[in-house]
Amino acid sequence: MGCFSFDLFFKIVLAVSVWSITYNWTLRCPRFMRAKPLATGVTNTTKSTAQRADTIRVQLKLQQKLRSELLAEVDELTEKLQRLEADVERQRRHQLATTSLLEKPLERNVLSWEMVTERAYYVTETTQVTITPHAFMMPFAERAAELKPLISDAKALGPHLVGNESCHFDHGMVQFDPLAGLKAQFQFRKVSSDGSESFLLSAHRRFSVPIPVGDIAQPVKRKYITVHMVVPLAGRLDKLGFFLDVFLKVQRTDGNVFLTIVYFGVEGLDDARALTKAKLLELNRKAPVFRFLRKNGLFSRGGGLQHGAKSTERWPSSLKQEDMLLFFIDVDIMFDSGALLRCRMLSERGKRVYYPMVFSQYNPDIAYRDAEEVPPLSGRVDHNYTSGFWRSFGFGMACIRYSDFIASGGFDLRIEGWGAEDVKLYKSFLKHHKVAVVRAIDRGLFHAFHEKACDKKLNKDQREMCQSSKGVSEASPEAMGYVLYK
């Protein structure tokens, strides 16, 4: 309300009201209000002393009555002003509460996209539903059966729209909006002598229009722009070695990927740098494919990612930082070329940012307790209920254009310790109405299981987040029950 004072306002209104009432009674009772003072001497010899006393008593009674009525009206007006003040205060508090809710959107209030291929339908509540006429899960089995003709129509229509018969269906992303209907985006891939390209075919089937495919939009074409992966690191050389092997494999098939490693501290620094150089020099590329940056201080995931995104140290001149496509990722994440393709397709400067859901692996000692031996990490890539779950509460992986990252304000570097920095960045995009958040399952991203220790120095919210993540990442409810009650 600025500098406006309610107290001064009420005093002014009360004074004006009393004056108004007094003036009105003056007009109604002119003889009383304008009566001349009583004579002190004898004015009329015919009037007796008793008559003069009666006149005075009548005037006093009338004055007391008028005064009582005047005070009653003032009390009524004061009560109305108090109710008005209470209403204004309630409205002010409601406005503050509403503004607070708008400024702090819930990270779960984004309608996520699910993934579908020719053989499987990936959802968050369950892990996989095979698309067959006799699918057994409900209601996802119904959705899977509903999507099968949609996929067939898209496969037949896609190559025709893009003008290339060699265009192949890769996967689709679907969203069941209870208000708008079924939305789908089908991705086709074309490989030619000119390089690889991808196309998005959008479809929308409204609930009120029962047609097989729905409204078809013209396909959107995306080139294989360079993905700039940023990885913060401190120690963990065993995880780094495996991550670099995955990077090498994808680099040989994709080629348009650049890696930035931000290393904290000096312990293990030389070994990490030597391992990175030895691994990535196997590619024999003329252009650099990685850079290794060092950062002082204690490990901070947000600080490392922000340093890697903003720093131009040893930056290849061929890359324009303003248009750069950032992929924030951790060293314990396995990825494939399909994940990089979706990173390019689902993020667009000034329009969209992509927050994929990764498949988080359970403790292999529990998940594969009945197997003769635990398979290696590279062999634990099945999407099933016993091996892992979709990490719907994780917002650490993100594909963002550099200009959008800067416009969001970046990471909050005041946050120390585990967690919360990624959620805060995610919420900043929810408040940015011009940039849409694409939240979707990504079958090409796996979070490798590792033991998690929750530092006692974490604040209450961070510690609860860490303990919750630790609890759900250990095993499925059935497997945990078997371990506890066997």
Residue pairs with C-beta under 8 A, 6 or more apart in sequence:
1 92
6 85
6 88
10 81
10 85
13 81
14 74
14 77
14 78
14 81
17 74
17 77
18 70
18 74
21 70
21 73
21 74
22 70
25 33
25 66
25 69
25 70
26 33
26 34
29 62
29 66
32 59
32 62
32 63
32 66
35 59
38 52
38 56
102 431
103 431
104 427
105 427
105 430
105 431
107 395
107 423
107 426
107 427
107 430
108 392
109 430
110 430
110 437
110 439
111 175
111 177
111 439
112 124
112 175
112 357
112 392
112 439
112 440
112 441
113 173
113 174
113 175
113 185
113 438
113 439
113 440
113 441
114 121
114 122
114 123
114 124
114 173
114 174
114 175
114 176
114 440
114 441
115 121
115 122
115 171
115 172
115 173
115 174
115 440
115 441
115 442
115 443
116 122
116 131
116 144
116 147
116 151
116 171
116 172
116 173
116 174
117 171
117 172
117 443
118 131
118 151
118 169
119 130
119 131
120 128
120 129
120 130
120 131
120 383
121 128
121 129
121 130
121 131
121 140
121 143
121 144
121 147
122 128
122 383
122 390
122 441
122 443
123 129
123 140
123 390
123 441
124 357
124 390
124 392
124 441
125 140
126 137
126 140
126 385
127 359
127 383
127 384
127 385
127 388
127 389
127 390
128 383
128 384
129 135
129 137
129 140
129 141
129 143
129 144
130 144
131 144
131 145
131 147
131 148
131 151
133 145
135 141
135 144
135 145
143 174
143 176
146 182
147 172
147 174
147 184
149 212
150 182
150 184
150 203
150 205
150 212
150 213
151 169
151 172
151 186
153 212
153 213
154 169
154 172
154 184
154 186
154 201
154 203
154 213
155 169
157 201
157 213
157 216
158 167
158 169
158 186
158 188
158 199
158 201
158 219
159 165
159 166
159 167
159 188
161 201
161 216
161 218
161 219
162 188
162 190
162 199
162 219
162 221
164 190
166 190
166 191
166 192
167 188
167 189
167 190
167 199
168 188
168 189
168 190
169 186
169 187
169 188
170 187
170 188
170 189
170 198
170 338
170 341
171 186
171 187
171 338
171 443
172 184
172 185
172 186
172 187
173 184
173 185
173 187
173 440
174 182
174 183
174 184
174 185
175 182
175 183
175 184
176 182
177 183
180 204
180 206
181 204
181 205
181 206
181 207
181 208
181 214
182 204
182 205
182 207
182 214
183 202
183 203
183 204
184 202
184 203
184 204
184 205
185 200
185 201
185 202
185 203
186 200
186 201
186 202
186 203
187 198
187 199
187 200
187 201
187 341
187 342
187 345
188 198
188 199
188 201
188 219
189 196
189 197
189 198
189 199
189 341
190 196
190 197
190 198
190 199
195 223
195 224
196 224
197 221
197 222
197 223
197 224
198 221
198 222
198 224
198 341
198 344
198 345
199 219
199 220
199 221
199 222
200 219
200 220
200 222
200 345
201 216
201 217
201 219
202 216
202 217
202 219
202 220
203 213
203 214
203 215
203 216
203 217
204 214
204 215
204 217
205 211
205 213
205 214
205 215
206 214
206 215
220 345
222 344
222 345
224 254
224 255
224 256
224 344
225 256
225 325
225 344
226 256
226 257
226 258
226 319
226 324
226 325
227 256
227 257
227 258
227 325
227 327
227 340
227 343
227 344
227 399
228 258
228 260
228 309
228 319
228 324
228 325
228 326
228 327
229 247
229 257
229 258
229 259
229 260
229 327
229 329
230 260
230 262
230 304
230 305
230 308
230 309
230 326
230 327
230 328
230 329
231 243
231 259
231 260
231 261
231 262
231 308
231 329
231 330
231 331
232 262
232 264
232 299
232 300
232 301
232 303
232 304
232 305
232 308
232 330
233 240
233 261
233 262
233 263
233 264
233 272
233 304
233 331
234 263
234 264
234 265
234 268
234 299
235 267
235 268
236 331
236 332
237 268
237 271
237 272
237 275
239 331
239 332
239 448
239 450
240 261
240 272
240 275
240 276
240 331
241 275
241 279
242 334
242 377
242 448
243 331
243 332
243 333
244 275
244 276
244 279
244 280
245 279
246 334
246 335
247 257
247 259
247 279
247 280
248 279
248 280
248 282
248 283
250 257
250 335
250 336
250 337
250 340
251 257
251 283
251 289
252 283
253 337
254 337
254 340
257 289
257 340
258 288
258 289
258 290
258 291
258 316
258 319
259 280
259 289
259 290
259 291
260 290
260 291
260 293
260 308
261 272
261 276
261 290
261 291
261 292
261 293
261 308
262 293
262 294
262 295
262 304
262 305
262 307
262 308
263 269
263 272
263 273
263 292
263 293
263 294
263 295
264 295
264 296
264 297
264 298
264 299
264 300
264 304
265 296
265 297
265 298
265 299
269 294
272 292
273 292
276 290
276 292
277 292
280 289
280 290
283 289
287 316
287 318
288 314
288 316
291 313
291 314
291 315
293 307
293 308
293 311
293 313
293 314
295 303
295 304
295 307
297 303
298 416
300 413
300 415
300 416
300 421
301 330
301 396
301 421
301 422
302 411
302 412
302 413
302 415
302 421
302 422
302 425
303 411
303 413
305 328
305 411
306 410
306 411
306 413
309 324
309 326
309 402
309 405
309 410
310 410
312 321
315 321
321 402
322 402
322 403
323 349
323 401
323 402
323 403
324 401
324 402
325 343
325 344
325 347
325 399
325 400
325 401
325 402
326 398
326 399
326 400
326 401
326 402
326 405
327 340
327 343
327 397
327 398
327 399
328 396
328 397
328 398
328 399
328 400
328 422
329 335
329 397
330 396
330 397
330 447
332 447
332 448
332 450
333 358
333 397
333 445
333 446
333 447
333 448
334 377
334 378
334 381
334 445
334 446
334 447
334 448
335 444
335 445
335 446
336 444
337 444
338 443
338 444
339 356
339 442
339 444
339 445
342 354
342 356
342 399
342 440
342 442
342 444
343 354
343 356
343 399
344 399
346 352
346 354
346 399
346 438
346 440
347 353
347 354
347 399
347 400
347 401
347 438
348 401
349 401
349 403
349 404
350 401
350 403
350 404
350 434
350 435
351 434
351 435
351 436
352 435
352 436
352 437
352 438
353 398
353 399
353 400
353 401
353 404
353 429
353 435
353 436
353 437
353 438
354 398
354 399
354 400
354 438
354 440
355 395
355 397
355 398
355 399
355 426
355 437
355 438
355 439
355 440
356 397
356 399
356 440
356 441
356 442
356 445
357 390
357 391
357 392
357 394
357 439
357 440
357 441
357 442
357 445
358 390
358 391
358 394
358 397
358 442
358 445
358 446
358 447
359 383
359 388
359 389
359 390
359 391
359 443
359 445
359 446
359 447
360 388
360 389
360 390
360 391
360 394
360 446
360 447
360 449
360 473
361 367
361 380
361 387
361 388
361 446
361 447
361 448
361 449
362 386
362 387
362 388
362 389
362 449
362 473
362 474
362 475
362 476
362 479
363 449
363 473
363 474
363 475
364 374
364 375
364 380
364 449
365 374
366 474
366 475
366 479
366 480
366 483
367 386
367 387
367 388
367 475
367 476
367 479
368 374
368 375
368 380
368 387
369 479
377 448
380 387
380 446
381 446
383 443
385 476
386 476
386 478
386 479
388 446
388 447
389 472
389 476
390 441
391 447
393 468
393 469
394 422
394 447
394 469
395 422
395 423
395 425
395 426
396 422
397 445
398 422
398 425
398 426
400 408
404 429
404 435
407 432
407 435
408 425
408 428
408 429
408 432
409 428
410 425
411 421
411 424
411 425
412 421
412 424
412 425
415 421
415 424
417 455
417 457
417 458
417 459
417 462
418 454
418 455
418 458
418 462
418 465
418 466
419 458
419 462
419 465
419 466
419 469
420 461
420 462
420 465
426 437
429 435
429 437
430 437
449 473
452 466
452 469
452 470
452 473
454 463
454 466
454 467
454 470
455 463
455 466
456 463
458 466
474 480
475 483
